[in-house]
Amino acid sequence: MNTPAKAMSPAKTMALIVAIVVIGPVMFLFSRGLSLARGFDRVQVGDSADTLKAAMGVPAEETHSGPKLQNRYSSWPVTTVYVVTLEDGKVTGKSTQ
């Protein structure tokens, strides 16, 4: 015996749409912050620039100071800024701010 599906009320439909629209982007932002933290933990002094890019992606900001390059990674709303310094294509330091 087949039971027909019940129609959702307009209020429930609207609540479901709002939940999907709000929760999706919020989950993306927090997952980006988590992936930056995990990538930062994987990067070690001496790693190549390619290894850094594979672990953390494209930096939000790059600062050149002589032969050194400082990459800054951040993702709103996470307040931590991950800073990785490179010299001659190798990671020479890392810190958080």
DAMOFEN-V354823 format. One record per pair of residues at least 24 apart in sequence whose C-alpha atoms are under 10 Angstrom apart, sorted by the first residue. I is the first residue (numbers start at 1). J is the second residue. If there is no record, write none. Layout:
i=(I,I)
j=(J,J)
//
This chain:
i=(26,29,29,29,29,30,30,30,30,31,32,32,32,32,32,32,33,33,33,33,33,33,33,33,33,34,34,35,36,36,36,36,36,36,37,37,37,37,37,37,39,40,40,40,40,40,40,40,41,43,43,43,43,44,44,44,44,44,44,45,45,45,45,45,45,45,45,46,46,46,46,46,46,46,47,47,47,47,47,48,48,48,48,48,48,48,49,49,49,49,49,49,49,50,50,51,51,52,52,52,52,52,56,59,59,68,70,72,72)
j=(77,75,76,77,78,75,76,77,78,75,56,74,75,76,77,78,73,74,75,76,77,78,79,80,81,75,78,75,73,74,75,80,81,82,73,74,80,81,82,96,82,73,82,83,84,94,95,96,94,84,91,93,94,84,90,91,92,93,94,84,85,86,90,91,92,93,94,86,87,89,90,91,92,93,86,89,90,91,92,86,87,88,89,90,91,92,85,86,87,88,89,90,91,89,90,90,91,84,86,89,90,91,82,83,84,92,94,96,97)
//
